[in-house]
Amino acid sequence: MLLIRSQFANLIMYLLLAIIGILGLPLAIWSRTGALMVIKAYCASVFWLYRVTCGLHVEFRGKVPEGEVLVCSKHMSFMDVLMLAYMLPRVKFIMKRELIWAPVLGFYGWRIGCPPVARGKKGSAIKSMVRHLEADKDIGQTTIFPQGTRVLPGAKDPYKVGPGVIYTRMDKDCVPVATNVGVFWARRSAVRKPGTAVLEFLEPIPAGLGVKEFMAKLENVIETNSDRLMVEAGYEFEK
């Protein structure tokens, strides 16, 4: 029964993406602020959808950054993307280049200034990201996933150096973000489990560290706190 409810919710989620995205086009075309309003309305509708169909709630902890910062978050499913987009006032994701051509998602990503990155081209991709960010005066809360992809609970995928390079070039504080979303909505899983998906904004890492020092600190704080949240949610790590 949970599988059926999950599949129904997934279908409605994509229908809402098309409906809200199309209805919100006038606002999005009008301004970046308008596009952000549409995105946040969509996120809120998805939270409601999964709460009533699957018993999946969302909870936010910590101080939400409002100024110009780099946000580095654990990435476990589409749900943590929605949670970040909903809470960050001027969110801007570092997104995969192929998403530019995705219906609705691509337009809104472009409209809010998301820098595209070509996966697999490490050096040129980082240079392209930096150029894009330096050319845009509205940095907002530039958000990147340090592992570069969605990860399963308990997986220890390596952290990429890109966030460290961006951190040093932007010369802004970094806000690490931990989550337990994957316990309830795991990558490539058709089931959305009941419970409370938590997204926690952690203490900022001040600007000024070297790349290696920053990356070591970032990985430690995100992984430690994400593991804590997953244990709180009832996840048991393999011994």
N, C-alpha and C positions, 0 to 999 in steps of 0.2 A: 504493500500500500504506500509506503514511503517513497518507493521508486516512482510510482505513478504520480504522486503529488509533486515530486521533484521535477519530473519531465513536463508536467503541466505548467509548473512555475517557470521552468526554463523557456518554454514556448511563449508564455505571456511576456517574459522579460524582453525577448527579442521583438515582439509585437509593440511593446511600449517604447522600445528604442526607436522604431520607425515612426510611430504615431507622435510621440513627444518631440522627436527630432525634427520632423517635418512641420508640425504646428508651431514649433519654436523658431523656425527659420527667420521670420521678420526681426525678432529680438536679436538673434545671433548675427544677422547681417548688419543690424544697426550698430552694435558695438561688442567689444570683447566682454564687457560686463554683462551684456544681454546674453551672450553665449554661455557664460558661467551660470547665470540664473537658470537657463534651460537645463544645463548639465546637473545642477543640484536638485532641480525638480525631478529629473529622471531618477537620480540616486535615491531620493526619498521614496519614490513610488516603488522601486525595487525592494527597498528595505521593508516596506509595508507588505508587499507581495509575498516575500519569503517568510515573514513573521506569521501571516495568516494561513499560508498553505503548508509550510514545513515546520513551523515553530522555531525558526531561526531568527534570533534577535541580534541586534548590534549594540555595542557599548564602546564609548570613547573615554580614554583616560589621559591625564597629563595636560599640560598647557599647550594649546594650539598656537603655532607660530603665525604671526600676522605680518611681519615685515619681510624684507628681502633676505631669504635664507636658502640654503641647500637642504633638502629633505631626502634622507636615505632610508628606505623602508624594506623590511622583509616582504617578499612577494610570494603568495601561496595560491591565489586564485583571483578571478575577476572581482570578487567581493571586496578584497582589500583595495583594489583600484577605485571602486565606487566609494568606499569609506573615506579614502584620502581626498577624492574629488569633492565630496560633500562637505568635509570639515575645513579644508584649506581655502582661505578667502580668495587667493589669486593663484590657484594651482596651475602648474605647467609641467607636464610629464615629458621626460626623455622617452620617445616612443620609437618602435621599430618602423623603418622606412616604408615597409609594405602596407602598414596600416593607413598610410595617406590615401590609398585607393579604396579603403573599406567604406561601404555605404554608411552615411551618417557619422560614424566614428571618425573617419578621416577628415570630414569637413570641420567638425567641432574641434578636433585636435589641432588642425591648422588655424582655426579662428582664435583659439586662446594662446597660440604661439608655441605649441609643443615642438621642440627641436627633433627632427627625424634622424635616426642613426641606422647605418647599413650594417647588419650583423655579419660578423666574420671578417670585417676590415678594421682591425683594431686601431692601428695608428691613424689612418685617415678618418675613421669614424670619430675618434676623440677630437681630432683637429676640427672636424666639421661641427661637432657639438659646441665646442668652445667658441668658434666663429659666430655661430648662430646666437649663442647667449650674449656674447659681447656686443652684437649688433642690435639687440633688443634692450631698450632702456627699462622695460617693465619686467624685471626679473621675477618678482612675486615669490612664490614658494616653488622653486624649481625642484622637481621630484624625480629621483632615479632609484632603480632597484639594483643594488650592488652586485647581486648574483646574476643579474642579466636575464633571468627567467623565473618561472614559477617553480617552487620546490615543494616536495612532500614533507610532511611532519617527520622530523628525525633525520632528514637528508642533510648532508654537510657539503653542499656544492660550494666550490671556491668563490671568493669575492673577486670581482674584476677591478682593475686599477683605475678605470675611468672615473669613478666618483672622487678618487684622490686627486686626479689631475684637475678636474673641474673645481674641487674645493680650493686648491691652491691658486688657480687662475681667477676664480671669482672673489677670493679673499673675503668670504662671508662665513658666518657661523653655520654649522651643520646641525640639524635636528634629526637624531636617529629615531626610527619608529619600529616598534615590535608588534607582533600580532600572533594570534592563535587560529586564524581563519581556516587554515588547512585542516584542522581537526574536524570541521563541520562541512567544508566545501573544498575538497582536495582536487588537484589538477587531474583532468581526464576521468573524473568520477562522475557518474550520472546521478548520484544520491546527494541530497542536501539534508544533513542531519539536524535535528533540533538541538538547541543550546544557545549559548551567547558568544558570538564572535567579537573579540576585543581587539581594538586598535589603540596602542598606547604611545603617546608622544613622550620621549625621554628627555633627559637633561641635554641641552645643546653642547656640542663640542666647539669651543671657541676657534675662531680663525687663527692662522699663524703656525700650525703644525706642519711638519714635512709630510710628504706623501706616505712613506712607510709607517711612520708613527700614527698618522691619522687612520690609515687603513686597518692597522692592528687594533686600535682603540674602537673603531667603528664596528668591526666584526665581533669583537668581544662583547660589546654592550648590546648589540642587536640580537646576537645568538643567545646570550645568557638570559635576556629578558623574554625573548620569544619562547624559549624552553620553559621558563617559569610560567608563562601564560598558558602554554599547552598542558603542563602538569595540572594547573588549576582547573583546566577544562576536562580533566580526567584522562588525558593521553598518557600512555605508559611507554617509555623509551625502552628499546631493547638493551639488555645488559650484556 
